[in-house]
Amino acid sequence: MFDTVCKFLAETFSADFASWLLGESVTLSKLSPSELSLEPI
């Protein structure tokens, strides 16, 4: 369940999510959802 929520947040709010994790503003080029697996680990 948490993987799905984190994936949604990372895809939808990628810059905000990265800034929150790193604690500073970042510039992202592009998030490629095709690299994220749909199957749980």
PDB file of N, CA, C and O in Angstrom:
ATOM      1  N   MET A   1       0.811  -1.183   0.000  1.00  0.00           N
ATOM      2  CA  MET A   1       0.000   0.000   0.000  1.00  0.00           C
ATOM      3  C   MET A   1       0.866   1.264   0.000  1.00  0.00           C
ATOM      4  O   MET A   1       0.575   2.203  -0.740  1.00  0.00           O
ATOM      5  N   PHE A   2       1.919   1.302   0.811  1.00  0.00           N
ATOM      6  CA  PHE A   2       2.765   2.487   0.869  1.00  0.00           C
ATOM      7  C   PHE A   2       3.531   2.699  -0.429  1.00  0.00           C
ATOM      8  O   PHE A   2       3.779   3.840  -0.816  1.00  0.00           O
ATOM      9  N   ASP A   3       3.911   1.615  -1.110  1.00  0.00           N
ATOM     10  CA  ASP A   3       4.613   1.755  -2.377  1.00  0.00           C
ATOM     11  C   ASP A   3       3.739   2.456  -3.403  1.00  0.00           C
ATOM     12  O   ASP A   3       4.225   3.296  -4.161  1.00  0.00           O
ATOM     13  N   THR A   4       2.461   2.123  -3.435  1.00  0.00           N
ATOM     14  CA  THR A   4       1.535   2.736  -4.368  1.00  0.00           C
ATOM     15  C   THR A   4       1.366   4.221  -4.068  1.00  0.00           C
ATOM     16  O   THR A   4       1.345   5.042  -4.986  1.00  0.00           O
ATOM     17  N   VAL A   5       1.247   4.563  -2.811  1.00  0.00           N
ATOM     18  CA  VAL A   5       1.090   5.961  -2.414  1.00  0.00           C
ATOM     19  C   VAL A   5       2.355   6.752  -2.747  1.00  0.00           C
ATOM     20  O   VAL A   5       2.273   7.849  -3.299  1.00  0.00           O
ATOM     21  N   CYS A   6       3.507   6.209  -2.419  1.00  0.00           N
ATOM     22  CA  CYS A   6       4.777   6.886  -2.708  1.00  0.00           C
ATOM     23  C   CYS A   6       4.981   7.059  -4.206  1.00  0.00           C
ATOM     24  O   CYS A   6       5.458   8.103  -4.650  1.00  0.00           O
ATOM     25  N   LYS A   7       4.628   6.052  -4.983  1.00  0.00           N
ATOM     26  CA  LYS A   7       4.751   6.143  -6.437  1.00  0.00           C
ATOM     27  C   LYS A   7       3.843   7.241  -6.972  1.00  0.00           C
ATOM     28  O   LYS A   7       4.260   8.026  -7.824  1.00  0.00           O
ATOM     29  N   PHE A   8       2.603   7.307  -6.483  1.00  0.00           N
ATOM     30  CA  PHE A   8       1.674   8.346  -6.913  1.00  0.00           C
ATOM     31  C   PHE A   8       2.226   9.738  -6.584  1.00  0.00           C
ATOM     32  O   PHE A   8       2.202  10.633  -7.429  1.00  0.00           O
ATOM     33  N   LEU A   9       2.723   9.916  -5.349  1.00  0.00           N
ATOM     34  CA  LEU A   9       3.272  11.207  -4.952  1.00  0.00           C
ATOM     35  C   LEU A   9       4.494  11.584  -5.782  1.00  0.00           C
ATOM     36  O   LEU A   9       4.638  12.736  -6.193  1.00  0.00           O
ATOM     37  N   ALA A  10       5.369  10.621  -6.027  1.00  0.00           N
ATOM     38  CA  ALA A  10       6.578  10.886  -6.804  1.00  0.00           C
ATOM     39  C   ALA A  10       6.252  11.235  -8.255  1.00  0.00           C
ATOM     40  O   ALA A  10       6.929  12.069  -8.856  1.00  0.00           O
ATOM     41  N   GLU A  11       5.224  10.607  -8.821  1.00  0.00           N
ATOM     42  CA  GLU A  11       4.843  10.899 -10.198  1.00  0.00           C
ATOM     43  C   GLU A  11       4.113  12.235 -10.311  1.00  0.00           C
ATOM     44  O   GLU A  11       4.346  12.996 -11.250  1.00  0.00           O
ATOM     45  N   THR A  12       3.230  12.518  -9.354  1.00  0.00           N
ATOM     46  CA  THR A  12       2.381  13.697  -9.443  1.00  0.00           C
ATOM     47  C   THR A  12       3.068  14.967  -8.949  1.00  0.00           C
ATOM     48  O   THR A  12       2.921  16.033  -9.547  1.00  0.00           O
ATOM     49  N   PHE A  13       3.812  14.848  -7.867  1.00  0.00           N
ATOM     50  CA  PHE A  13       4.460  16.010  -7.261  1.00  0.00           C
ATOM     51  C   PHE A  13       5.961  15.765  -7.149  1.00  0.00           C
ATOM     52  O   PHE A  13       6.529  15.888  -6.064  1.00  0.00           O
ATOM     53  N   SER A  14       6.601  15.421  -8.251  1.00  0.00           N
ATOM     54  CA  SER A  14       8.001  14.997  -8.224  1.00  0.00           C
ATOM     55  C   SER A  14       8.940  16.057  -7.651  1.00  0.00           C
ATOM     56  O   SER A  14       9.802  15.729  -6.834  1.00  0.00           O
ATOM     57  N   ALA A  15       8.795  17.314  -8.058  1.00  0.00           N
ATOM     58  CA  ALA A  15       9.694  18.360  -7.553  1.00  0.00           C
ATOM     59  C   ALA A  15       9.463  18.596  -6.064  1.00  0.00           C
ATOM     60  O   ALA A  15      10.422  18.737  -5.305  1.00  0.00           O
ATOM     61  N   ASP A  16       8.203  18.640  -5.640  1.00  0.00           N
ATOM     62  CA  ASP A  16       7.893  18.832  -4.218  1.00  0.00           C
ATOM     63  C   ASP A  16       8.378  17.649  -3.387  1.00  0.00           C
ATOM     64  O   ASP A  16       8.911  17.830  -2.292  1.00  0.00           O
ATOM     65  N   PHE A  17       8.191  16.446  -3.908  1.00  0.00           N
ATOM     66  CA  PHE A  17       8.608  15.233  -3.208  1.00  0.00           C
ATOM     67  C   PHE A  17      10.131  15.212  -3.036  1.00  0.00           C
ATOM     68  O   PHE A  17      10.634  14.899  -1.957  1.00  0.00           O
ATOM     69  N   ALA A  18      10.852  15.545  -4.099  1.00  0.00           N
ATOM     70  CA  ALA A  18      12.316  15.566  -4.033  1.00  0.00           C
ATOM     71  C   ALA A  18      12.807  16.650  -3.076  1.00  0.00           C
ATOM     72  O   ALA A  18      13.746  16.427  -2.312  1.00  0.00           O
ATOM     73  N   SER A  19      12.176  17.821  -3.116  1.00  0.00           N
ATOM     74  CA  SER A  19      12.557  18.905  -2.207  1.00  0.00           C
ATOM     75  C   SER A  19      12.323  18.516  -0.752  1.00  0.00           C
ATOM     76  O   SER A  19      13.135  18.823   0.120  1.00  0.00           O
ATOM     77  N   TRP A  20      11.212  17.841  -0.499  1.00  0.00           N
ATOM     78  CA  TRP A  20      10.903  17.391   0.863  1.00  0.00           C
ATOM     79  C   TRP A  20      11.944  16.374   1.347  1.00  0.00           C
ATOM     80  O   TRP A  20      12.396  16.445   2.490  1.00  0.00           O
ATOM     81  N   LEU A  21      12.321  15.428   0.478  1.00  0.00           N
ATOM     82  CA  LEU A  21      13.293  14.404   0.870  1.00  0.00           C
ATOM     83  C   LEU A  21      14.687  14.979   1.077  1.00  0.00           C
ATOM     84  O   LEU A  21      15.385  14.607   2.020  1.00  0.00           O
ATOM     85  N   LEU A  22      15.093  15.889   0.190  1.00  0.00           N
ATOM     86  CA  LEU A  22      16.449  16.413   0.234  1.00  0.00           C
ATOM     87  C   LEU A  22      16.596  17.655   1.109  1.00  0.00           C
ATOM     88  O   LEU A  22      17.705  18.010   1.509  1.00  0.00           O
ATOM     89  N   GLY A  23      15.484  18.308   1.404  1.00  0.00           N
ATOM     90  CA  GLY A  23      15.542  19.498   2.240  1.00  0.00           C
ATOM     91  C   GLY A  23      15.991  20.744   1.508  1.00  0.00           C
ATOM     92  O   GLY A  23      16.298  21.751   2.145  1.00  0.00           O
ATOM     93  N   GLU A  24      16.037  20.701   0.190  1.00  0.00           N
ATOM     94  CA  GLU A  24      16.421  21.878  -0.602  1.00  0.00           C
ATOM     95  C   GLU A  24      15.736  21.800  -1.957  1.00  0.00           C
ATOM     96  O   GLU A  24      15.295  20.735  -2.387  1.00  0.00           O
ATOM     97  N   SER A  25      15.655  22.945  -2.619  1.00  0.00           N
ATOM     98  CA  SER A  25      15.011  23.005  -3.922  1.00  0.00           C
ATOM     99  C   SER A  25      15.872  22.297  -4.970  1.00  0.00           C
ATOM    100  O   SER A  25      17.091  22.463  -4.997  1.00  0.00           O
ATOM    101  N   VAL A  26      15.233  21.516  -5.822  1.00  0.00           N
ATOM    102  CA  VAL A  26      15.952  20.790  -6.866  1.00  0.00           C
ATOM    103  C   VAL A  26      15.246  20.993  -8.204  1.00  0.00           C
ATOM    104  O   VAL A  26      14.052  21.287  -8.249  1.00  0.00           O
ATOM    105  N   THR A  27      15.995  20.833  -9.283  1.00  0.00           N
ATOM    106  CA  THR A  27      15.444  20.895 -10.625  1.00  0.00           C
ATOM    107  C   THR A  27      15.479  19.498 -11.214  1.00  0.00           C
ATOM    108  O   THR A  27      16.544  18.889 -11.318  1.00  0.00           O
ATOM    109  N   LEU A  28      14.324  18.991 -11.597  1.00  0.00           N
ATOM    110  CA  LEU A  28      14.243  17.655 -12.172  1.00  0.00           C
ATOM    111  C   LEU A  28      14.076  17.757 -13.675  1.00  0.00           C
ATOM    112  O   LEU A  28      13.384  18.647 -14.170  1.00  0.00           O
ATOM    113  N   SER A  29      14.708  16.849 -14.400  1.00  0.00           N
ATOM    114  CA  SER A  29      14.564  16.861 -15.848  1.00  0.00           C
ATOM    115  C   SER A  29      13.302  16.119 -16.266  1.00  0.00           C
ATOM    116  O   SER A  29      12.454  16.690 -16.951  1.00  0.00           O
ATOM    117  N   LYS A  30      13.162  14.850 -15.866  1.00  0.00           N
ATOM    118  CA  LYS A  30      11.981  14.080 -16.217  1.00  0.00           C
ATOM    119  C   LYS A  30      11.958  12.797 -15.403  1.00  0.00           C
ATOM    120  O   LYS A  30      12.987  12.143 -15.228  1.00  0.00           O
ATOM    121  N   LEU A  31      10.777  12.440 -14.907  1.00  0.00           N
ATOM    122  CA  LEU A  31      10.589  11.177 -14.203  1.00  0.00           C
ATOM    123  C   LEU A  31       9.993  10.196 -15.193  1.00  0.00           C
ATOM    124  O   LEU A  31       8.957  10.467 -15.800  1.00  0.00           O
ATOM    125  N   SER A  32      10.636   9.074 -15.352  1.00  0.00           N
ATOM    126  CA  SER A  32      10.173   8.080 -16.313  1.00  0.00           C
ATOM    127  C   SER A  32       9.457   6.946 -15.580  1.00  0.00           C
ATOM    128  O   SER A  32      10.106   6.034 -15.067  1.00  0.00           O
ATOM    129  N   PRO A  33       8.124   6.995 -15.529  1.00  0.00           N
ATOM    130  CA  PRO A  33       7.371   5.973 -14.799  1.00  0.00           C
ATOM    131  C   PRO A  33       7.556   4.564 -15.361  1.00  0.00           C
ATOM    132  O   PRO A  33       7.272   3.591 -14.662  1.00  0.00           O
ATOM    133  N   SER A  34       8.017   4.430 -16.588  1.00  0.00           N
ATOM    134  CA  SER A  34       8.213   3.104 -17.162  1.00  0.00           C
ATOM    135  C   SER A  34       9.312   2.335 -16.424  1.00  0.00           C
ATOM    136  O   SER A  34       9.375   1.108 -16.499  1.00  0.00           O
ATOM    137  N   GLU A  35      10.176   3.062 -15.711  1.00  0.00           N
ATOM    138  CA  GLU A  35      11.244   2.407 -14.953  1.00  0.00           C
ATOM    139  C   GLU A  35      10.761   1.881 -13.605  1.00  0.00           C
ATOM    140  O   GLU A  35      11.430   1.056 -12.984  1.00  0.00           O
ATOM    141  N   LEU A  36       9.600   2.356 -13.151  1.00  0.00           N
ATOM    142  CA  LEU A  36       9.074   1.924 -11.873  1.00  0.00           C
ATOM    143  C   LEU A  36       8.223   0.667 -12.077  1.00  0.00           C
ATOM    144  O   LEU A  36       7.318   0.654 -12.913  1.00  0.00           O
ATOM    145  N   SER A  37       8.509  -0.363 -11.328  1.00  0.00           N
ATOM    146  CA  SER A  37       7.827  -1.632 -11.477  1.00  0.00           C
ATOM    147  C   SER A  37       6.410  -1.584 -10.897  1.00  0.00           C
ATOM    148  O   SER A  37       6.188  -0.991  -9.841  1.00  0.00           O
ATOM    149  N   LEU A  38       5.474  -2.196 -11.575  1.00  0.00           N
ATOM    150  CA  LEU A  38       4.115  -2.274 -11.088  1.00  0.00           C
ATOM    151  C   LEU A  38       3.950  -3.404 -10.074  1.00  0.00           C
ATOM    152  O   LEU A  38       3.026  -3.380  -9.261  1.00  0.00           O
ATOM    153  N   GLU A  39       4.838  -4.387 -10.122  1.00  0.00           N
ATOM    154  CA  GLU A  39       4.786  -5.537  -9.238  1.00  0.00           C
ATOM    155  C   GLU A  39       5.456  -5.203  -7.900  1.00  0.00           C
ATOM    156  O   GLU A  39       6.530  -4.602  -7.878  1.00  0.00           O
ATOM    157  N   PRO A  40       4.826  -5.589  -6.788  1.00  0.00           N
ATOM    158  CA  PRO A  40       5.475  -5.362  -5.489  1.00  0.00           C
ATOM    159  C   PRO A  40       6.712  -6.249  -5.329  1.00  0.00           C
ATOM    160  O   PRO A  40       6.812  -7.318  -5.932  1.00  0.00           O
ATOM    161  N   ILE A  41       7.625  -5.793  -4.527  1.00  0.00           N
ATOM    162  CA  ILE A  41       8.865  -6.548  -4.309  1.00  0.00           C
ATOM    163  C   ILE A  41       8.578  -7.708  -3.383  1.00  0.00           C
ATOM    164  O   ILE A  41       9.482  -8.480  -3.062  1.00  0.00           O
TER     165      ILE A  41
END
